[in-house]
Amino acid sequence: MPPSPPPAGRVHQISLSDGGVPKLAVPHAEVRSGGLLGDRQRDLRHHGGPERAVCLLALEVVERLAAEGHPIVPGSTGENLTLAGLDWEKVQPGTRFVFAGGVELEVTSWAVPCRLIAGSFADGGFGRLHADATPKSSRAYARVLREGRITTGEDVRLA
């Protein structure tokens, strides 16, 4: 009997902006090799491009930080996709996210936080999202392996 696939998580929020943070919720987005249509980054040296096309963060990380008193909400730290119900402990460069609608992403690196997201932290301590300081609580950058459309509430699995 083949092993059952890991449980699916879901897309909690899709967030876009015309540059900067916060990124605001949209019901769906077209995912292309360069990122989500309608999303723009101001600093292209550190954000965007094919190897950093999509920024991901676990909803559980957002909720944990909010419970500590930080004013963080989905999209406030610049992530495009806030995902719920996945085992974020297993996410690392090379991890693939397979969405029910066909989109596929592959993690390329952890996203290094910058001062522009300081407003999401009560003490301005944006380093709370740095992979070196808080492993498995960081945002991840991903490349697009398969383009398509992502919808809020859609199932997603780690591969």
N, C-alpha and C positions, 0 to 999 in steps of 0.2 A: 504494500500500500504506500503510495507516494506521500511524503510529508505535506501537511497542510501549509498553505502560504501564511506568512506572518499577518497578524491582524492589520487591517487598514486604519490609517488615520484619516483626517479630513482637512480640507482647506478651510481654515477659520476666517481668514481675511486676505483679500488681495489689495495691495496699496500702491498707488502711483503718485507722482508729483511732477511739477514742471521744473524741478530742481530744489534740492534741500529737503528739510524735514519740518513738520511731519509729512509723511506720505499719507494720502487720504484713501479711504475704502471705496472700492468699485465692485460691482457684482460679478464681473468677468473681465478677462484680458486676453489679448492675443499675444502668444509667446513666440518670439522670433530669435534667431541666433544672436542678435545684439541686445536682447532683453525684451521687456514688456512694452508693447506699443503704447505710447502716451506717457511713458516714464522717461525722465531726463535726469542726468547727474551734472552738477556744476563742476566738479573736480574730476576730470577724466584721467588724471595721473593715478588716482587712488581708487576710483570707482568706475564701473561700467566696462564695456568691451566684451569680447567673446568669452574670456575666461572668468569674468565677473558679471555675467549678464543678468543674473537673478540673485537677490539677497534673500535668505531664508532665516526664520527664527521660530522656535517652538513656543506655542501659546503658554505652555507650562512654565517656561522661563519668565515670560511677561507676568503671568499671574503670581509667581513666587516673589518677584521683585515688587510688584504692586502691594502684596500682602505685607512686605517689609516697610511700606510707607512711601515708596517711590511713585512719582506721577507718570509712570510708563503705561502706555496703551499700545495695542497693535498699530504698527506703522510709525510710531513716534521715534524709533531708532533707525529709520530708513529702510527697514526690510520690506521687500515686495510681497512675500508670502509668509503669513503667520499660520503655521501648521499645528494641528492638535492631534493628540493621541498616538504619536509615534515614539519609539524608544530613542530619544535624542542621544542617549549614551552610546548608541551604535553609529551615530553619524560621524564621519571623518572624511578627509579627502579621498575620493574614489567611490564614496557611497552614491548610489543612484536613487532618485525619487521617480516612481512611475505613477502617473496620474490616470484615473479611470478614463478620461477623455482622450488619452493617447500621448499627452506631453510627457517627455522624459528629460530629467535634469541629472547632472553629475557634479557632485561637490568638488571644487578645485582647491579651495583654501578657506581658512577662517577669515572673517572680515574684521580687520583691525578697527576698533572704535576711535572716533575723533571727537573733538570738543563740541562739534555741532549737535551732538546728541545729549549734551550735559543736562539739558532741561528735562530729560526723562528720569533724572536721579535727584532725590531730595538734597543730597550733598554735592551735586554736580559731578559725582564720581563715576564718570562714563567708563572707567577702567573695569567696572564690574562685568562688562561684556567681553573683556579681553580673554582669549583662549588660554594664554599663559597664566593669568590670575585665577580664572574660574573655568577650568576645563568642563566642557559639555554644557556651558551656559552662554556660548558665543553665537553670533550670527555666522552663517556660512554663505560663501559665494559659490555659484554653480554655473556651469556652461550648459547650453541647450543641446541635447542629443536628438530630440525629436520635437519639432515645432507643432503648434496647435493652439487650442483655446482652453483656458483654465476657468473654472466657475467656482464661486464660493459654495462651500458644502460638498464639493467633489471629493471622492475617496482618493487617497494616495497611499502607496506602499513603499517601503524601503526595499531595494534590490541589491 
